[in-house]
Each structure stands twice: as C-alpha cells, then as structure tokens.
Amino acid sequence: MAEVLAGSWRGSAFPTLQISERELDEITPLLYDSGTAALGWRRISKTPLQECSAAEVLHQAYRLQSLQAEIHEEKIKKLFSLLRQAQVEAVLAKGWATAGMYAERALRPYGDIDLCVRPEHFKLAEEVLRAPEANDCWVDLHKHFSEIDERTLDEIFARSQTVSLGAEQIRILGPEDQLALSCIHLLKHGAWRPLWLCDVGVAIESLPATFDWGVCLGSNNTRAHWIICAIGLAKRLLRADTGNLPAELATPLPAWLVENVVKQWANPFAIDQPPMSHPVPMADLLRHPAGLLDGLRQRWPNPIIATISVNGEFNNLPRLPYQMANCLSRIGRLLLNSPGGFQEP
C-alpha cells in the first residue's frame, strides 16, 4: 500500500515503483475500499502495470470519482449560496479543500461536507441546512474543529482563505490550520485510512512561502509533537518531500507507531473501525454479560487512538498504560450515564 501510494498526489516526479502484478492484485481491494484507488491508478498509469486486470479496477474508480467530484462541487456551491443568503459565514475543511492540493481533485474522494460556523450562527445554519434545497447535501456542521480546538474561531477565520468555485467564493482553512487539522485527524482516528496520510503528504509539499510553523504547531507542546509525528509518518511511509521543512521537525519516530500504521493498513475498512466494529452496545453486554469478554476485546483501543484520547506523548514507552487509561475513562463515562440507563461511551 505504501509503495503504491508514495507521492501519488503529485502531477509528476513519482518515486520509482517497485511492485509486481501479483502484489498489485493483492492490494487492489484495499486501495478500492480505503478511497485510494484513483491514487493507485495515478501511480501505475505510466508503467507496464497499466495493462493488468487490477489496473482496470483502479481506472474505473478514478473515472467514477471524477464524476462524483463534479456532483459534490455543485452541492458545495449550493450550500455556500444558501448560507450567505442567511448571512451565515462558514469555513470548509477537509474533503474538497484538501483535494484542491492534489494534482487533480478527482484523485481525492470526499463524502460529507465539513463546515464550521460561529456559535452564534449555529442554530441558523442548522435551519438553513434543513431546508428542502439542502436535503441532498450530507453536512457535518461544527462550532469548532476538535483537532485544533486550542485555537480561537476568530484566529481560524482570520487566517482562512477564499477560493473560487464557479460563481461562489468558498472559504477554506488557512494552510497552517489545514495541515495541523490533517495531522491530528489522522492520529485521532488511529491512522487506519491511508488516504489521511496522503492528505498530510500533499499538504507539506504544498506549503506557501509565507507558511508560519509557529502558527501550525500552536502553543500546545503535546499537540505540536503529534503534528511532527504525522509529518514524519508521511515522509517514512509515503516518501513525502520534507526537504524544505525546518530541521527541528526531523524527529525519530517510535517503532511501534510505524508498525501500528502499517498493521492498520492491512485492514482499512470503515466497518472494522470503532464504533462500527462494536456490534453490541456495552450497556447490553453489562445486562447480559455472556458476551462481555468479546465486547471488551472489540473495544480494546489501538495504541494510536489510546495515546490521543488521553493527551499522551508519542514516545518509546509502552502503550499499555495509555490503553488502560482510555478504557477506564470510557467505563467512567458509562457509569456516569448509568442512572438513566446504560449508554455506550
């Protein structure tokens, strides 16, 4: 997976591809289901592998994403028009905003539309999004982005930029906030989706000359190190070009972190990730404990998620204490909710 996706976001200058037809056949289902099939096609389209059967699957995925990207852009234009008519200013993150850094937007799939509005406009924005005109738009509306919640909304809006999409002006995160969000989002969700590391790779290769690392890393030293580790993963696994980055960002990565990301990529399917991997609510298991051990096993956090969840450090120390702390925290929330009936934490 890493070999095929290395540098796949670029317009040219790909690393030499060293993979056999048999290996491509084996990972094509993983590329397809993880949203990186179009990127896979990009990498093999100028190589002899373009003639193999797996290549046609990847090429079809690229064609489909091209069509979906056009439909998605129409929805984004419509949403921003509706919100502006209601005098609600929104900033868009992830998805379409990230895809703009790729050599082609069609290389990067996107589903829901992540919008952030000021808290005083949140209810009005919800009303706008409930209008019949917006019924075909899948929106994730935020009062803030949890990944960068130590930054004020005033700061985020002040650093945001507007880009043209047809006749509409779309407000997106500034590059410092976008890179920080992409890095922490990757780790927050356990890095199971390789597309998210491609987002980090393309972001660090697209930095403007005015990029401010102090703003990107922020004032929280722990989160700053998370960002540095995510950048290190993009360099290590996807051969992202970090030659123009400050020397202090070249920090060694814990071996367990790299190994765990590679392990996650062997199974990059949403249905196997929490909470979808929890078929039975924990409250039900507590009432009927026959399946409790299986339920606990399914909920055992991967070390990346556990570290982020307890605001931990990515270092060479064992992850077990972080995983235990994660479980105890979730049990505590479950018990706090128990007077009204057990609820899944």
Disulfide bonds with the S-S distance in Angstrom:
none
